[in-house]
Amino acid sequence: MFGIHRPVKKESLKYGDLPFTLLRSSRKTVALQINSVGELIVRAPHGTSVEEIARILQSRLPWILEKRAAIRKVNADCDQPESHYFDGALFPLHNGSITLRLDEDPSARLYTVTYQKGENGLELRLRGNSLTPDVCKKLVARWGRRYAGDWFKPRVDAWAARIGVTYQSLVIKDTRTRWGSCSALGNINLHWKLIMLNDRLSEYIIVHELCHRIELNHSKLFWSHVENVIPDYKERRKELREIERQILNW
C-alpha cells in the first residue's frame, strides 16, 4: 500500500542577502515558490548542486524580489487585527460565519471565550478586562485550536478509513503558511484555521494529507490517489488558492 520514497530534506540557506528554504525530494525539476508570507521556497531534486540552484536564483532574481515585495505589501495592508477583531465582527466558520461579541469587564481577572447561541445566531463571546484587537486575536486562536481538534479528529478518522490508510497522531497548529502536513512517521498536522474554510475545502486538505500516507511526495501517482477520492480536487485547490492569503492573514 505504501510507495517507496526518499524523504524530503529541508535546509535553511541564503543566496547573498536572500534567505530561502531548500526542499530536496524525488521531484525531477527545480521550482521556485514565494509563499503566502513572502518567503522563498526552492524545491529541487536530491542531486541538484548548490551551484545550479544559485544559477537559477540569479536568473530569476528580479521576479523573486518583485513577487516577494508584492506579497509582503498585501500582507501588511490586510494583516491588521483591528480589521477583524471587534464587537460585532463576523468570523468565518465552516460554511457560514458567527458573530464576535466583546464583553469588557474591568474586574475580570481571567479571559474567557464562550461559543454559544445568541439572539441573532451563533456567537463567540470574549470576556476580559482589556479586549484589544491583539488580545482578541490570541484568544480566538487559542479557542480555535481546541475547537479544531474536536471538530477534525472524527472527520480525519472517517476519511482515513475511506481511503484505507492509518496515521499516528493529529496535531492542530498555527503554522502561518501551510494548511497541513504529513510526516514520514504518519503524523498529520492541520492548521486550526481550516475551521474558517467551507467543508469542501477543508475536506480537500484532509484528503491531501492522508494521501501522503500512500505517497509522501507530489508525484503524478500521489495526485491520482487524491483524484480517486475527490475527482474535482483541481477546482477545490484553485478555490483555496484564491482565498488562502486572506484567511491565513485573519
C-alpha positions, -999 to 999 in steps of 0.1 A, spaced: 0 0 0 29 24 8 51 36 -20 89 36 -18 103 71 -15 132 92 -3 123 116 24 121 153 18 153 171 30 148 206 43 176 232 46 176 269 55 201 287 32 210 321 19 218 334 -16 237 366 -8 212 385 14 183 364 2 172 337 27 153 307 13 142 273 23 156 244 2 134 213 0 151 184 -17 129 155 -28 124 129 -56 110 155 -80 127 159 -114 129 197 -118 137 228 -98 108 250 -88 106 284 -71 78 295 -49 70 326 -28 47 315 -1 18 335 14 41 355 38 67 363 12 92 336 20 112 320 -9 109 282 -12 132 263 -36 121 227 -45 148 207 -61 157 171 -69 181 154 -44 211 155 -67 209 192 -77 241 210 -69 243 242 -49 259 259 -79 230 250 -101 205 263 -76 225 296 -73 225 299 -111 187 295 -112 182 320 -84 204 346 -101 184 342 -134 151 346 -115 162 373 -90 141 402 -104 110 380 -104 117 368 -68 122 403 -54 92 417 -72 69 389 -62 82 389 -26 77 427 -22 41 425 -37 31 397 -13 46 414 17 28 447 8 -6 429 6 1 412 39 10 445 56 -22 460 44 -46 432 55 -29 415 84 -42 440 110 -61 426 140 -83 457 142 -97 448 107 -111 415 120 -114 416 158 -141 440 171 -175 437 187 -200 426 160 -174 413 136 -182 382 115 -159 353 120 -158 327 92 -168 292 105 -172 262 82 -199 271 56 -210 304 72 -200 328 99 -205 336 136 -205 369 154 -178 380 177 -191 396 209 -167 415 233 -177 419 269 -153 444 286 -151 437 323 -126 458 343 -130 435 373 -123 403 354 -91 385 363 -92 360 336 -101 360 299 -129 336 288 -142 326 254 -176 310 250 -191 295 219 -228 299 223 -262 306 207 -270 344 208 -300 364 200 -291 366 163 -275 332 159 -242 316 169 -216 338 185 -182 337 200 -183 358 232 -150 371 246 -149 384 281 -120 402 299 -106 435 312 -87 446 281 -101 433 249 -77 449 224 -76 436 188 -43 418 195 -57 402 227 -88 391 209 -68 376 181 -48 355 205 -80 344 224 -97 334 192 -67 314 181 -64 296 214 -101 287 212 -98 278 175 -70 252 182 -92 234 208 -123 236 186 -105 224 155 -91 194 174 -125 183 185 -140 190 151 -115 174 128 -105 143 147 -136 122 138 -135 136 102 -99 127 97 -106 92 111 -136 88 87 -115 99 57 -86 76 67 -109 46 69 -124 55 35 -90 59 18 -77 28 36 -48 43 55 -38 48 91 -19 76 108 -1 81 141 -14 114 155 -33 145 147 -19 178 158 -36 212 154 -11 240 148 -8 276 138 18 272 111 13 306 94 20 294 58 8 258 55 -27 243 57 -14 209 67 15 184 65 21 147 69 54 133 83 72 101 73 61 87 107 24 93 99 18 124 120 -9 146 105 -7 183 112 -35 207 104 -38 245 106 -66 255 131 -78 280 105 -92 251 85 -124 257 105 -127 290 86 -129 272 53 -161 257 39 -164 219 41 -154 211 6 -120 229 10 -112 215 45 -121 180 32 -96 186 3 -68 194 28 -76 164 49 -77 140 19 -45 156 6 -25 149 38 -39 114 42 -29 105 7 6 113 17 3 81 37 4 63 4 28 86 -15 50 110 6 55 133 -24 36 152 -50 41 129 -79 15 120 -106 8 89 -86 1 109 -55 -24 132 -73 -41 101 -89 -48 89 -53 -62 123 -44 -84 123 -76 -97 89 -68 -111 102 -36 -120 138 -47 -125 139 -85 -128 177 -85 -97 183 -64 -83 207 -90 -113 230 -87 -111 229 -49 -73 236 -50 -79 266 -72 -106 279 -50 -84 275 -20 -55 294 -36 -78 323 -43 -87 328 -6 -59 313 14 -39 345 19 -70 363 32 -78 335 56 -42 328 68 -38 366 75 -70 367 95 
